[in-house]
Amino acid sequence: MRLFDAHCHLQDPRIFTLAPQLIRSSLDSGIAHFAVNGVSEKDWHLVKQMSNSYPSVVPSFGVHPWFVLERTTEWYTILRQYFESTPSAAVGEIGIDKGSKGKLIDFDLQIDVFRKQLELAKELKRPASIHCVRAFGDLLEVMKSTGPFPEGVILHSYLGSAEMVPELARLGAYFSFSGFLMSMKLQKAKKMLKAVPSDRILLETDAPDGLPKSELSDLFLVEGDPSFPPELQALGENPHSRGCTEVSDVEKEKPELPKEMLNHPANIHNVLTYVASLLEMSKEEVAELSYSNAVRLFSYEGSKISEEVEAVKPIKLHVVLLT
Ligand SMILES: [Zn+2]
């Protein structure tokens, strides 16, 4: 079984020094690729460095809505330079947020920074990984005026309604599911998942956040590194947690942990089990489906994994021949 973590933050300062072990153990558990998303100018170099060191890491650069106030006047020029020097990069994490933390940041400014990055993704023909909290109406408006997105956009940790799925899908959205899905009411989650076209389903961990609500004994837990570089400490506050949600109180429902225990990308297996149960499909089917979707989405020109498209085809054929 192969899996693709379509959205995570292995460069996050809380786990950066542990990333080599996390990547190694995740590769051993069948996770072939990690889409690692930067969140501000301060961590793009770490994402790039990680991508240079690990063939399994797909880099993404973007300004997360919680960090728009920290951007420099040169941010857009610097961002473009990162894409020029990193042809394998996608866009992300970008987005808009009207949740408790997002409310502190001027929404028009968030929209402006988001729109610029979405337009850049379209210009560069790369997928973009989007965070949206309590702002789906605004998201749809921006996506309609800048889209459609033939290269795809990833609505990461999607917890929106089933009703919004068709319109978002028509514009090019993929729907990525993480441990946060376990905080959504079961029937609502089931209805929403079943509304998502099968060629648009992705799995992710959002590690080091997004710890699934599973029994602790079923999880890989990571103890955060308290000695991360001081200049990056401001980034170590769950900036990207909760992805695309309408719910504001998801964090309250986090399991009680003995100390700060963080999410490990290998917990994507718990997400897979949960998504497969809601879809009433086998884990193998959902794994293959979500993997093929992610490979297709991340196979833009210059991508590290573009050659893999061919590799996926015979495997699909093999499955067909067996059944
Ligand atoms: Zn994230």
Residues whose N, C-alpha, C, O or C-beta is under 5 A from the ligand:
A	BS01	ZN	E93 D206 H240
